[in-house]
Amino acid sequence: MKAPSTSDYKQPVSSAGLRRGSSGYVLLSGMTFQLTGKLTGEMSVGWGQQQSIEQSFSPIEGFLLNGDIIRH
């Protein structure tokens, strides 16, 4: 599980007049695995949400799937 996140910008308002910045969270659960002596990886699934500080935007949320395979 990851802690809540925030995004802050040096220029708080875009050239279009929109306020920049957001907050959100990611909840993940996963596993690591070893396929062969030289091939390992990890996989996780979860849910995430990000909300802009600009009130005209709806939150973005959804299912997350992450994974990688590493050759040693």
PDB file of N, H, CA, C and O in Angstrom:
ATOM      1  N   MET A   1       0.837  -1.172   0.000  1.00  0.00           N
ATOM      2  CA  MET A   1       0.000   0.000   0.000  1.00  0.00           C
ATOM      3  C   MET A   1       0.883   1.238   0.000  1.00  0.00           C
ATOM      4  O   MET A   1       1.890   1.284   0.708  1.00  0.00           O
ATOM      5  N   LYS A   2       0.520   2.222  -0.776  1.00  0.00           N
ATOM      6  H   LYS A   2      -0.298   2.183  -1.351  1.00  0.00           H
ATOM      7  CA  LYS A   2       1.253   3.469  -0.823  1.00  0.00           C
ATOM      8  C   LYS A   2       0.497   4.536  -0.046  1.00  0.00           C
ATOM      9  O   LYS A   2      -0.731   4.504   0.036  1.00  0.00           O
ATOM     10  N   ALA A   3       1.233   5.476   0.520  1.00  0.00           N
ATOM     11  H   ALA A   3       2.231   5.502   0.454  1.00  0.00           H
ATOM     12  CA  ALA A   3       0.643   6.579   1.261  1.00  0.00           C
ATOM     13  C   ALA A   3      -0.050   7.529   0.305  1.00  0.00           C
ATOM     14  O   ALA A   3       0.232   7.520  -0.893  1.00  0.00           O
ATOM     15  N   PRO A   4      -0.962   8.357   0.824  1.00  0.00           N
ATOM     16  CA  PRO A   4      -1.597   9.364  -0.032  1.00  0.00           C
ATOM     17  C   PRO A   4      -0.545  10.225  -0.705  1.00  0.00           C
ATOM     18  O   PRO A   4       0.516  10.484  -0.137  1.00  0.00           O
ATOM     19  N   SER A   5      -0.846  10.665  -1.917  1.00  0.00           N
ATOM     20  H   SER A   5      -1.708  10.454  -2.377  1.00  0.00           H
ATOM     21  CA  SER A   5       0.104  11.465  -2.669  1.00  0.00           C
ATOM     22  C   SER A   5      -0.494  12.824  -3.023  1.00  0.00           C
ATOM     23  O   SER A   5      -1.712  12.974  -3.119  1.00  0.00           O
ATOM     24  N   THR A   6       0.359  13.784  -3.210  1.00  0.00           N
ATOM     25  H   THR A   6       1.349  13.662  -3.131  1.00  0.00           H
ATOM     26  CA  THR A   6      -0.062  15.101  -3.672  1.00  0.00           C
ATOM     27  C   THR A   6       0.884  15.560  -4.764  1.00  0.00           C
ATOM     28  O   THR A   6       2.046  15.156  -4.799  1.00  0.00           O
ATOM     29  N   SER A   7       0.391  16.394  -5.642  1.00  0.00           N
ATOM     30  H   SER A   7      -0.553  16.722  -5.613  1.00  0.00           H
ATOM     31  CA  SER A   7       1.211  16.981  -6.692  1.00  0.00           C
ATOM     32  C   SER A   7       1.133  18.490  -6.573  1.00  0.00           C
ATOM     33  O   SER A   7       0.043  19.063  -6.595  1.00  0.00           O
ATOM     34  N   ASP A   8       2.275  19.133  -6.447  1.00  0.00           N
ATOM     35  H   ASP A   8       3.160  18.668  -6.430  1.00  0.00           H
ATOM     36  CA  ASP A   8       2.345  20.578  -6.360  1.00  0.00           C
ATOM     37  C   ASP A   8       3.199  21.088  -7.509  1.00  0.00           C
ATOM     38  O   ASP A   8       4.170  20.439  -7.899  1.00  0.00           O
ATOM     39  N   TYR A   9       2.844  22.247  -8.052  1.00  0.00           N
ATOM     40  H   TYR A   9       2.056  22.774  -7.735  1.00  0.00           H
ATOM     41  CA  TYR A   9       3.527  22.811  -9.203  1.00  0.00           C
ATOM     42  C   TYR A   9       4.109  24.175  -8.854  1.00  0.00           C
ATOM     43  O   TYR A   9       3.544  24.912  -8.045  1.00  0.00           O
ATOM     44  N   LYS A  10       5.244  24.507  -9.470  1.00  0.00           N
ATOM     45  H   LYS A  10       5.703  23.908 -10.127  1.00  0.00           H
ATOM     46  CA  LYS A  10       5.859  25.816  -9.254  1.00  0.00           C
ATOM     47  C   LYS A  10       4.971  26.921  -9.805  1.00  0.00           C
ATOM     48  O   LYS A  10       4.928  28.019  -9.248  1.00  0.00           O
ATOM     49  N   GLN A  11       4.266  26.643 -10.888  1.00  0.00           N
ATOM     50  H   GLN A  11       4.301  25.752 -11.340  1.00  0.00           H
ATOM     51  CA  GLN A  11       3.308  27.594 -11.453  1.00  0.00           C
ATOM     52  C   GLN A  11       1.919  27.062 -11.093  1.00  0.00           C
ATOM     53  O   GLN A  11       1.434  26.144 -11.754  1.00  0.00           O
ATOM     54  N   PRO A  12       1.257  27.620 -10.052  1.00  0.00           N
ATOM     55  CA  PRO A  12       0.013  27.049  -9.555  1.00  0.00           C
ATOM     56  C   PRO A  12      -1.190  27.192 -10.478  1.00  0.00           C
ATOM     57  O   PRO A  12      -2.201  26.523 -10.265  1.00  0.00           O
ATOM     58  N   VAL A  13      -1.109  28.050 -11.501  1.00  0.00           N
ATOM     59  H   VAL A  13      -0.287  28.593 -11.673  1.00  0.00           H
ATOM     60  CA  VAL A  13      -2.213  28.223 -12.444  1.00  0.00           C
ATOM     61  C   VAL A  13      -1.662  28.050 -13.855  1.00  0.00           C
ATOM     62  O   VAL A  13      -0.642  28.645 -14.203  1.00  0.00           O
ATOM     63  N   SER A  14      -2.330  27.243 -14.663  1.00  0.00           N
ATOM     64  H   SER A  14      -3.158  26.760 -14.381  1.00  0.00           H
ATOM     65  CA  SER A  14      -1.876  27.005 -16.032  1.00  0.00           C
ATOM     66  C   SER A  14      -2.181  28.216 -16.910  1.00  0.00           C
ATOM     67  O   SER A  14      -2.886  29.132 -16.488  1.00  0.00           O
ATOM     68  N   SER A  15      -1.648  28.217 -18.129  1.00  0.00           N
ATOM     69  H   SER A  15      -1.075  27.472 -18.472  1.00  0.00           H
ATOM     70  CA  SER A  15      -1.902  29.312 -19.065  1.00  0.00           C
ATOM     71  C   SER A  15      -3.375  29.376 -19.463  1.00  0.00           C
ATOM     72  O   SER A  15      -3.837  30.413 -19.940  1.00  0.00           O
ATOM     73  N   ALA A  16      -4.117  28.287 -19.277  1.00  0.00           N
ATOM     74  H   ALA A  16      -3.742  27.445 -18.890  1.00  0.00           H
ATOM     75  CA  ALA A  16      -5.549  28.267 -19.571  1.00  0.00           C
ATOM     76  C   ALA A  16      -6.379  28.758 -18.384  1.00  0.00           C
ATOM     77  O   ALA A  16      -7.606  28.807 -18.461  1.00  0.00           O
ATOM     78  N   GLY A  17      -5.709  29.122 -17.283  1.00  0.00           N
ATOM     79  H   GLY A  17      -4.712  29.083 -17.220  1.00  0.00           H
ATOM     80  CA  GLY A  17      -6.421  29.621 -16.112  1.00  0.00           C
ATOM     81  C   GLY A  17      -6.886  28.542 -15.151  1.00  0.00           C
ATOM     82  O   GLY A  17      -7.659  28.829 -14.237  1.00  0.00           O
ATOM     83  N   LEU A  18      -6.431  27.302 -15.334  1.00  0.00           N
ATOM     84  H   LEU A  18      -5.802  27.069 -16.077  1.00  0.00           H
ATOM     85  CA  LEU A  18      -6.817  26.192 -14.455  1.00  0.00           C
ATOM     86  C   LEU A  18      -5.803  26.049 -13.324  1.00  0.00           C
ATOM     87  O   LEU A  18      -4.594  26.139 -13.539  1.00  0.00           O
ATOM     88  N   ARG A  19      -6.319  25.824 -12.117  1.00  0.00           N
ATOM     89  H   ARG A  19      -7.301  25.751 -11.942  1.00  0.00           H
ATOM     90  CA  ARG A  19      -5.425  25.595 -10.981  1.00  0.00           C
ATOM     91  C   ARG A  19      -4.809  24.215 -11.098  1.00  0.00           C
ATOM     92  O   ARG A  19      -5.493  23.246 -11.428  1.00  0.00           O
ATOM     93  N   ARG A  20      -3.498  24.125 -10.824  1.00  0.00           N
ATOM     94  H   ARG A  20      -2.941  24.911 -10.556  1.00  0.00           H
ATOM     95  CA  ARG A  20      -2.777  22.855 -10.894  1.00  0.00           C
ATOM     96  C   ARG A  20      -2.621  22.279  -9.499  1.00  0.00           C
ATOM     97  O   ARG A  20      -2.603  23.005  -8.506  1.00  0.00           O
ATOM     98  N   GLY A  21      -2.511  20.975  -9.445  1.00  0.00           N
ATOM     99  H   GLY A  21      -2.526  20.385 -10.252  1.00  0.00           H
ATOM    100  CA  GLY A  21      -2.302  20.267  -8.189  1.00  0.00           C
ATOM    101  C   GLY A  21      -3.344  19.171  -8.034  1.00  0.00           C
ATOM    102  O   GLY A  21      -4.425  19.241  -8.617  1.00  0.00           O
ATOM    103  N   SER A  22      -3.014  18.176  -7.256  1.00  0.00           N
ATOM    104  H   SER A  22      -2.135  18.120  -6.782  1.00  0.00           H
ATOM    105  CA  SER A  22      -3.939  17.070  -7.048  1.00  0.00           C
ATOM    106  C   SER A  22      -3.555  16.305  -5.796  1.00  0.00           C
ATOM    107  O   SER A  22      -2.473  16.488  -5.238  1.00  0.00           O
ATOM    108  N   SER A  23      -4.458  15.453  -5.375  1.00  0.00           N
ATOM    109  H   SER A  23      -5.337  15.304  -5.829  1.00  0.00           H
ATOM    110  CA  SER A  23      -4.180  14.525  -4.279  1.00  0.00           C
ATOM    111  C   SER A  23      -4.854  13.208  -4.629  1.00  0.00           C
ATOM    112  O   SER A  23      -5.782  13.171  -5.437  1.00  0.00           O
ATOM    113  N   GLY A  24      -4.385  12.137  -4.022  1.00  0.00           N
ATOM    114  H   GLY A  24      -3.630  12.168  -3.366  1.00  0.00           H
ATOM    115  CA  GLY A  24      -4.971  10.846  -4.331  1.00  0.00           C
ATOM    116  C   GLY A  24      -4.350   9.733  -3.529  1.00  0.00           C
ATOM    117  O   GLY A  24      -3.564   9.966  -2.611  1.00  0.00           O
ATOM    118  N   TYR A  25      -4.717   8.514  -3.889  1.00  0.00           N
ATOM    119  H   TYR A  25      -5.356   8.325  -4.634  1.00  0.00           H
ATOM    120  CA  TYR A  25      -4.188   7.346  -3.202  1.00  0.00           C
ATOM    121  C   TYR A  25      -4.120   6.160  -4.159  1.00  0.00           C
ATOM    122  O   TYR A  25      -4.789   6.128  -5.192  1.00  0.00           O
ATOM    123  N   VAL A  26      -3.291   5.186  -3.784  1.00  0.00           N
ATOM    124  H   VAL A  26      -2.748   5.212  -2.945  1.00  0.00           H
ATOM    125  CA  VAL A  26      -3.162   3.925  -4.506  1.00  0.00           C
ATOM    126  C   VAL A  26      -3.139   2.814  -3.470  1.00  0.00           C
ATOM    127  O   VAL A  26      -2.347   2.856  -2.529  1.00  0.00           O
ATOM    128  N   LEU A  27      -4.002   1.821  -3.637  1.00  0.00           N
ATOM    129  H   LEU A  27      -4.645   1.787  -4.401  1.00  0.00           H
ATOM    130  CA  LEU A  27      -4.000   0.630  -2.783  1.00  0.00           C
ATOM    131  C   LEU A  27      -3.611  -0.555  -3.662  1.00  0.00           C
ATOM    132  O   LEU A  27      -4.291  -0.852  -4.644  1.00  0.00           O
ATOM    133  N   LEU A  28      -2.517  -1.232  -3.310  1.00  0.00           N
ATOM    134  H   LEU A  28      -1.964  -0.990  -2.512  1.00  0.00           H
ATOM    135  CA  LEU A  28      -2.023  -2.341  -4.121  1.00  0.00           C
ATOM    136  C   LEU A  28      -1.725  -3.554  -3.254  1.00  0.00           C
ATOM    137  O   LEU A  28      -1.331  -3.427  -2.095  1.00  0.00           O
ATOM    138  N   SER A  29      -1.916  -4.710  -3.825  1.00  0.00           N
ATOM    139  H   SER A  29      -2.235  -4.813  -4.767  1.00  0.00           H
ATOM    140  CA  SER A  29      -1.513  -5.959  -3.199  1.00  0.00           C
ATOM    141  C   SER A  29      -0.843  -6.786  -4.299  1.00  0.00           C
ATOM    142  O   SER A  29      -1.310  -6.801  -5.438  1.00  0.00           O
ATOM    143  N   GLY A  30       0.243  -7.467  -3.959  1.00  0.00           N
ATOM    144  H   GLY A  30       0.622  -7.455  -3.034  1.00  0.00           H
ATOM    145  CA  GLY A  30       0.942  -8.192  -5.004  1.00  0.00           C
ATOM    146  C   GLY A  30       1.831  -9.298  -4.505  1.00  0.00           C
ATOM    147  O   GLY A  30       1.802  -9.683  -3.336  1.00  0.00           O
ATOM    148  N   MET A  31       2.627  -9.799  -5.437  1.00  0.00           N
ATOM    149  H   MET A  31       2.651  -9.485  -6.386  1.00  0.00           H
ATOM    150  CA  MET A  31       3.527 -10.907  -5.136  1.00  0.00           C
ATOM    151  C   MET A  31       4.758 -10.812  -6.019  1.00  0.00           C
ATOM    152  O   MET A  31       4.734 -10.193  -7.082  1.00  0.00           O
ATOM    153  N   THR A  32       5.828 -11.433  -5.564  1.00  0.00           N
ATOM    154  H   THR A  32       5.848 -11.936  -4.701  1.00  0.00           H
ATOM    155  CA  THR A  32       7.025 -11.597  -6.383  1.00  0.00           C
ATOM    156  C   THR A  32       7.121 -13.068  -6.753  1.00  0.00           C
ATOM    157  O   THR A  32       6.597 -13.923  -6.039  1.00  0.00           O
ATOM    158  N   PHE A  33       7.781 -13.368  -7.853  1.00  0.00           N
ATOM    159  H   PHE A  33       8.207 -12.674  -8.433  1.00  0.00           H
ATOM    160  CA  PHE A  33       7.895 -14.764  -8.284  1.00  0.00           C
ATOM    161  C   PHE A  33       9.214 -14.979  -9.001  1.00  0.00           C
ATOM    162  O   PHE A  33       9.857 -14.034  -9.459  1.00  0.00           O
ATOM    163  N   GLN A  34       9.605 -16.250  -9.087  1.00  0.00           N
ATOM    164  H   GLN A  34       9.082 -17.017  -8.716  1.00  0.00           H
ATOM    165  CA  GLN A  34      10.813 -16.651  -9.797  1.00  0.00           C
ATOM    166  C   GLN A  34      10.431 -17.753 -10.768  1.00  0.00           C
ATOM    167  O   GLN A  34      10.005 -18.833 -10.359  1.00  0.00           O
ATOM    168  N   LEU A  35      10.588 -17.470 -12.077  1.00  0.00           N
ATOM    169  H   LEU A  35      10.934 -16.592 -12.409  1.00  0.00           H
ATOM    170  CA  LEU A  35      10.238 -18.450 -13.096  1.00  0.00           C
ATOM    171  C   LEU A  35      11.384 -19.423 -13.352  1.00  0.00           C
ATOM    172  O   LEU A  35      11.161 -20.625 -13.491  1.00  0.00           O
ATOM    173  N   THR A  36      12.607 -18.905 -13.415  1.00  0.00           N
ATOM    174  H   THR A  36      12.788 -17.928 -13.302  1.00  0.00           H
ATOM    175  CA  THR A  36      13.811 -19.724 -13.570  1.00  0.00           C
ATOM    176  C   THR A  36      14.880 -19.071 -12.695  1.00  0.00           C
ATOM    177  O   THR A  36      14.606 -18.077 -12.022  1.00  0.00           O
ATOM    178  N   GLY A  37      16.080 -19.614 -12.701  1.00  0.00           N
ATOM    179  H   GLY A  37      16.302 -20.421 -13.247  1.00  0.00           H
ATOM    180  CA  GLY A  37      17.156 -19.026 -11.912  1.00  0.00           C
ATOM    181  C   GLY A  37      17.529 -17.621 -12.370  1.00  0.00           C
ATOM    182  O   GLY A  37      18.080 -16.839 -11.595  1.00  0.00           O
ATOM    183  N   LYS A  38      17.229 -17.298 -13.626  1.00  0.00           N
ATOM    184  H   LYS A  38      16.781 -17.932 -14.255  1.00  0.00           H
ATOM    185  CA  LYS A  38      17.595 -15.981 -14.162  1.00  0.00           C
ATOM    186  C   LYS A  38      16.400 -15.115 -14.527  1.00  0.00           C
ATOM    187  O   LYS A  38      16.582 -14.036 -15.090  1.00  0.00           O
ATOM    188  N   LEU A  39      15.190 -15.551 -14.228  1.00  0.00           N
ATOM    189  H   LEU A  39      15.041 -16.428 -13.770  1.00  0.00           H
ATOM    190  CA  LEU A  39      13.987 -14.815 -14.607  1.00  0.00           C
ATOM    191  C   LEU A  39      13.067 -14.672 -13.391  1.00  0.00           C
ATOM    192  O   LEU A  39      12.493 -15.653 -12.917  1.00  0.00           O
ATOM    193  N   THR A  40      12.936 -13.450 -12.899  1.00  0.00           N
ATOM    194  H   THR A  40      13.402 -12.653 -13.284  1.00  0.00           H
ATOM    195  CA  THR A  40      12.072 -13.175 -11.755  1.00  0.00           C
ATOM    196  C   THR A  40      11.120 -12.038 -12.120  1.00  0.00           C
ATOM    197  O   THR A  40      11.245 -11.425 -13.180  1.00  0.00           O
ATOM    198  N   GLY A  41      10.183 -11.770 -11.242  1.00  0.00           N
ATOM    199  H   GLY A  41      10.081 -12.268 -10.381  1.00  0.00           H
ATOM    200  CA  GLY A  41       9.257 -10.677 -11.517  1.00  0.00           C
ATOM    201  C   GLY A  41       8.368 -10.375 -10.340  1.00  0.00           C
ATOM    202  O   GLY A  41       8.488 -10.964  -9.266  1.00  0.00           O
ATOM    203  N   GLU A  42       7.469  -9.438 -10.575  1.00  0.00           N
ATOM    204  H   GLU A  42       7.371  -8.960 -11.448  1.00  0.00           H
ATOM    205  CA  GLU A  42       6.486  -9.081  -9.571  1.00  0.00           C
ATOM    206  C   GLU A  42       5.216  -8.644 -10.261  1.00  0.00           C
ATOM    207  O   GLU A  42       5.231  -8.206 -11.411  1.00  0.00           O
ATOM    208  N   MET A  43       4.107  -8.769  -9.536  1.00  0.00           N
ATOM    209  H   MET A  43       4.095  -9.125  -8.602  1.00  0.00           H
ATOM    210  CA  MET A  43       2.806  -8.435 -10.074  1.00  0.00           C
ATOM    211  C   MET A  43       1.954  -7.882  -8.948  1.00  0.00           C
ATOM    212  O   MET A  43       2.016  -8.378  -7.823  1.00  0.00           O
ATOM    213  N   SER A  44       1.156  -6.855  -9.237  1.00  0.00           N
ATOM    214  H   SER A  44       1.106  -6.452 -10.151  1.00  0.00           H
ATOM    215  CA  SER A  44       0.254  -6.313  -8.219  1.00  0.00           C
ATOM    216  C   SER A  44      -1.034  -5.843  -8.871  1.00  0.00           C
ATOM    217  O   SER A  44      -1.059  -5.474 -10.045  1.00  0.00           O
ATOM    218  N   VAL A  45      -2.090  -5.862  -8.094  1.00  0.00           N
ATOM    219  H   VAL A  45      -2.070  -6.161  -7.140  1.00  0.00           H
ATOM    220  CA  VAL A  45      -3.402  -5.359  -8.515  1.00  0.00           C
ATOM    221  C   VAL A  45      -3.917  -4.437  -7.424  1.00  0.00           C
ATOM    222  O   VAL A  45      -3.513  -4.545  -6.267  1.00  0.00           O
ATOM    223  N   GLY A  46      -4.792  -3.546  -7.791  1.00  0.00           N
ATOM    224  H   GLY A  46      -5.120  -3.458  -8.731  1.00  0.00           H
ATOM    225  CA  GLY A  46      -5.338  -2.651  -6.783  1.00  0.00           C
ATOM    226  C   GLY A  46      -6.282  -1.624  -7.366  1.00  0.00           C
ATOM    227  O   GLY A  46      -6.847  -1.809  -8.444  1.00  0.00           O
ATOM    228  N   TRP A  47      -6.438  -0.537  -6.629  1.00  0.00           N
ATOM    229  H   TRP A  47      -5.979  -0.387  -5.754  1.00  0.00           H
ATOM    230  CA  TRP A  47      -7.359   0.536  -6.971  1.00  0.00           C
ATOM    231  C   TRP A  47      -6.672   1.867  -6.692  1.00  0.00           C
ATOM    232  O   TRP A  47      -5.907   1.978  -5.733  1.00  0.00           O
ATOM    233  N   GLY A  48      -6.930   2.864  -7.505  1.00  0.00           N
ATOM    234  H   GLY A  48      -7.551   2.774  -8.284  1.00  0.00           H
ATOM    235  CA  GLY A  48      -6.349   4.180  -7.283  1.00  0.00           C
ATOM    236  C   GLY A  48      -7.334   5.289  -7.600  1.00  0.00           C
ATOM    237  O   GLY A  48      -8.272   5.106  -8.377  1.00  0.00           O
ATOM    238  N   GLN A  49      -7.106   6.443  -6.985  1.00  0.00           N
ATOM    239  H   GLN A  49      -6.345   6.591  -6.354  1.00  0.00           H
ATOM    240  CA  GLN A  49      -7.933   7.615  -7.247  1.00  0.00           C
ATOM    241  C   GLN A  49      -7.065   8.860  -7.190  1.00  0.00           C
ATOM    242  O   GLN A  49      -6.175   8.964  -6.346  1.00  0.00           O
ATOM    243  N   GLN A  50      -7.320   9.805  -8.088  1.00  0.00           N
ATOM    244  H   GLN A  50      -8.042   9.721  -8.775  1.00  0.00           H
ATOM    245  CA  GLN A  50      -6.616  11.081  -8.117  1.00  0.00           C
ATOM    246  C   GLN A  50      -7.658  12.177  -8.312  1.00  0.00           C
ATOM    247  O   GLN A  50      -8.498  12.088  -9.209  1.00  0.00           O
ATOM    248  N   GLN A  51      -7.604  13.220  -7.464  1.00  0.00           N
ATOM    249  H   GLN A  51      -6.922  13.292  -6.736  1.00  0.00           H
ATOM    250  CA  GLN A  51      -8.547  14.332  -7.532  1.00  0.00           C
ATOM    251  C   GLN A  51      -7.780  15.626  -7.739  1.00  0.00           C
ATOM    252  O   GLN A  51      -6.892  15.965  -6.957  1.00  0.00           O
ATOM    253  N   SER A  52      -8.127  16.343  -8.793  1.00  0.00           N
ATOM    254  H   SER A  52      -8.848  16.067  -9.429  1.00  0.00           H
ATOM    255  CA  SER A  52      -7.519  17.641  -9.071  1.00  0.00           C
ATOM    256  C   SER A  52      -8.055  18.674  -8.077  1.00  0.00           C
ATOM    257  O   SER A  52      -9.191  18.564  -7.616  1.00  0.00           O
ATOM    258  N   ILE A  53      -7.234  19.680  -7.749  1.00  0.00           N
ATOM    259  H   ILE A  53      -6.311  19.769  -8.123  1.00  0.00           H
ATOM    260  CA  ILE A  53      -7.739  20.760  -6.896  1.00  0.00           C
ATOM    261  C   ILE A  53      -8.651  21.684  -7.700  1.00  0.00           C
ATOM    262  O   ILE A  53      -9.378  22.491  -7.122  1.00  0.00           O
ATOM    263  N   GLU A  54      -8.618  21.572  -9.020  1.00  0.00           N
ATOM    264  H   GLU A  54      -8.027  20.917  -9.489  1.00  0.00           H
ATOM    265  CA  GLU A  54      -9.533  22.323  -9.882  1.00  0.00           C
ATOM    266  C   GLU A  54     -10.902  21.651  -9.783  1.00  0.00           C
ATOM    267  O   GLU A  54     -11.062  20.508 -10.212  1.00  0.00           O
ATOM    268  N   GLN A  55     -11.883  22.347  -9.225  1.00  0.00           N
ATOM    269  H   GLN A  55     -11.754  23.275  -8.877  1.00  0.00           H
ATOM    270  CA  GLN A  55     -13.193  21.759  -8.948  1.00  0.00           C
ATOM    271  C   GLN A  55     -13.993  21.392 -10.195  1.00  0.00           C
ATOM    272  O   GLN A  55     -14.963  20.640 -10.097  1.00  0.00           O
ATOM    273  N   SER A  56     -13.612  21.904 -11.362  1.00  0.00           N
ATOM    274  H   SER A  56     -12.824  22.515 -11.442  1.00  0.00           H
ATOM    275  CA  SER A  56     -14.359  21.585 -12.581  1.00  0.00           C
ATOM    276  C   SER A  56     -14.033  20.188 -13.113  1.00  0.00           C
ATOM    277  O   SER A  56     -14.705  19.715 -14.030  1.00  0.00           O
ATOM    278  N   PHE A  57     -13.013  19.514 -12.561  1.00  0.00           N
ATOM    279  H   PHE A  57     -12.467  19.898 -11.816  1.00  0.00           H
ATOM    280  CA  PHE A  57     -12.641  18.171 -12.992  1.00  0.00           C
ATOM    281  C   PHE A  57     -13.178  17.131 -12.016  1.00  0.00           C
ATOM    282  O   PHE A  57     -13.139  17.325 -10.801  1.00  0.00           O
ATOM    283  N   SER A  58     -13.678  16.025 -12.563  1.00  0.00           N
ATOM    284  H   SER A  58     -13.709  15.868 -13.550  1.00  0.00           H
ATOM    285  CA  SER A  58     -14.116  14.894 -11.746  1.00  0.00           C
ATOM    286  C   SER A  58     -12.899  14.081 -11.324  1.00  0.00           C
ATOM    287  O   SER A  58     -11.857  14.141 -11.976  1.00  0.00           O
ATOM    288  N   PRO A  59     -13.024  13.319 -10.235  1.00  0.00           N
ATOM    289  CA  PRO A  59     -11.905  12.441  -9.847  1.00  0.00           C
ATOM    290  C   PRO A  59     -11.666  11.372 -10.919  1.00  0.00           C
ATOM    291  O   PRO A  59     -12.590  10.940 -11.608  1.00  0.00           O
ATOM    292  N   ILE A  60     -10.414  10.965 -11.036  1.00  0.00           N
ATOM    293  H   ILE A  60      -9.664  11.316 -10.476  1.00  0.00           H
ATOM    294  CA  ILE A  60     -10.054   9.839 -11.894  1.00  0.00           C
ATOM    295  C   ILE A  60      -9.800   8.668 -10.968  1.00  0.00           C
ATOM    296  O   ILE A  60      -8.992   8.769 -10.045  1.00  0.00           O
ATOM    297  N   GLU A  61     -10.478   7.559 -11.204  1.00  0.00           N
ATOM    298  H   GLU A  61     -11.135   7.477 -11.954  1.00  0.00           H
ATOM    299  CA  GLU A  61     -10.293   6.392 -10.355  1.00  0.00           C
ATOM    300  C   GLU A  61     -10.468   5.134 -11.184  1.00  0.00           C
ATOM    301  O   GLU A  61     -11.138   5.136 -12.216  1.00  0.00           O
ATOM    302  N   GLY A  62      -9.849   4.055 -10.707  1.00  0.00           N
ATOM    303  H   GLY A  62      -9.305   4.054  -9.868  1.00  0.00           H
ATOM    304  CA  GLY A  62     -10.002   2.818 -11.432  1.00  0.00           C
ATOM    305  C   GLY A  62      -9.081   1.708 -10.966  1.00  0.00           C
ATOM    306  O   GLY A  62      -8.252   1.879 -10.073  1.00  0.00           O
ATOM    307  N   PHE A  63      -9.260   0.575 -11.602  1.00  0.00           N
ATOM    308  H   PHE A  63      -9.934   0.436 -12.327  1.00  0.00           H
ATOM    309  CA  PHE A  63      -8.516  -0.648 -11.344  1.00  0.00           C
ATOM    310  C   PHE A  63      -7.082  -0.475 -11.837  1.00  0.00           C
ATOM    311  O   PHE A  63      -6.859   0.107 -12.899  1.00  0.00           O
ATOM    312  N   LEU A  64      -6.115  -0.972 -11.081  1.00  0.00           N
ATOM    313  H   LEU A  64      -6.296  -1.445 -10.219  1.00  0.00           H
ATOM    314  CA  LEU A  64      -4.699  -0.888 -11.450  1.00  0.00           C
ATOM    315  C   LEU A  64      -4.112  -2.290 -11.567  1.00  0.00           C
ATOM    316  O   LEU A  64      -4.423  -3.170 -10.764  1.00  0.00           O
ATOM    317  N   LEU A  65      -3.277  -2.488 -12.554  1.00  0.00           N
ATOM    318  H   LEU A  65      -3.024  -1.773 -13.206  1.00  0.00           H
ATOM    319  CA  LEU A  65      -2.564  -3.752 -12.756  1.00  0.00           C
ATOM    320  C   LEU A  65      -1.130  -3.399 -13.116  1.00  0.00           C
ATOM    321  O   LEU A  65      -0.887  -2.735 -14.124  1.00  0.00           O
ATOM    322  N   ASN A  66      -0.187  -3.834 -12.308  1.00  0.00           N
ATOM    323  H   ASN A  66      -0.384  -4.374 -11.490  1.00  0.00           H
ATOM    324  CA  ASN A  66       1.233  -3.561 -12.523  1.00  0.00           C
ATOM    325  C   ASN A  66       1.980  -4.878 -12.573  1.00  0.00           C
ATOM    326  O   ASN A  66       1.606  -5.842 -11.905  1.00  0.00           O
ATOM    327  N   GLY A  67       3.029  -4.912 -13.361  1.00  0.00           N
ATOM    328  H   GLY A  67       3.333  -4.129 -13.903  1.00  0.00           H
ATOM    329  CA  GLY A  67       3.854  -6.113 -13.390  1.00  0.00           C
ATOM    330  C   GLY A  67       5.146  -5.899 -14.148  1.00  0.00           C
ATOM    331  O   GLY A  67       5.240  -5.015 -15.000  1.00  0.00           O
ATOM    332  N   ASP A  68       6.133  -6.705 -13.837  1.00  0.00           N
ATOM    333  H   ASP A  68       6.056  -7.423 -13.145  1.00  0.00           H
ATOM    334  CA  ASP A  68       7.386  -6.676 -14.588  1.00  0.00           C
ATOM    335  C   ASP A  68       8.070  -8.027 -14.473  1.00  0.00           C
ATOM    336  O   ASP A  68       7.857  -8.785 -13.526  1.00  0.00           O
ATOM    337  N   ILE A  69       8.888  -8.297 -15.458  1.00  0.00           N
ATOM    338  H   ILE A  69       9.060  -7.681 -16.227  1.00  0.00           H
ATOM    339  CA  ILE A  69       9.715  -9.510 -15.478  1.00  0.00           C
ATOM    340  C   ILE A  69      11.158  -9.039 -15.650  1.00  0.00           C
ATOM    341  O   ILE A  69      11.452  -8.213 -16.513  1.00  0.00           O
ATOM    342  N   ILE A  70      12.042  -9.566 -14.829  1.00  0.00           N
ATOM    343  H   ILE A  70      11.803 -10.238 -14.128  1.00  0.00           H
ATOM    344  CA  ILE A  70      13.443  -9.140 -14.828  1.00  0.00           C
ATOM    345  C   ILE A  70      14.329 -10.330 -15.190  1.00  0.00           C
ATOM    346  O   ILE A  70      14.218 -11.402 -14.594  1.00  0.00           O
ATOM    347  N   ARG A  71      15.209 -10.133 -16.174  1.00  0.00           N
ATOM    348  H   ARG A  71      15.300  -9.262 -16.658  1.00  0.00           H
ATOM    349  CA  ARG A  71      16.177 -11.164 -16.535  1.00  0.00           C
ATOM    350  C   ARG A  71      17.511 -10.781 -15.908  1.00  0.00           C
ATOM    351  O   ARG A  71      18.032  -9.694 -16.160  1.00  0.00           O
ATOM    352  N   HIS A  72      18.056 -11.663 -15.101  1.00  0.00           N
ATOM    353  H   HIS A  72      17.634 -12.546 -14.896  1.00  0.00           H
ATOM    354  CA  HIS A  72      19.316 -11.404 -14.383  1.00  0.00           C
ATOM    355  C   HIS A  72      20.508 -11.872 -15.188  1.00  0.00           C
ATOM    356  O   HIS A  72      21.647 -11.735 -14.741  1.00  0.00           O
TER     357      HIS A  72
END
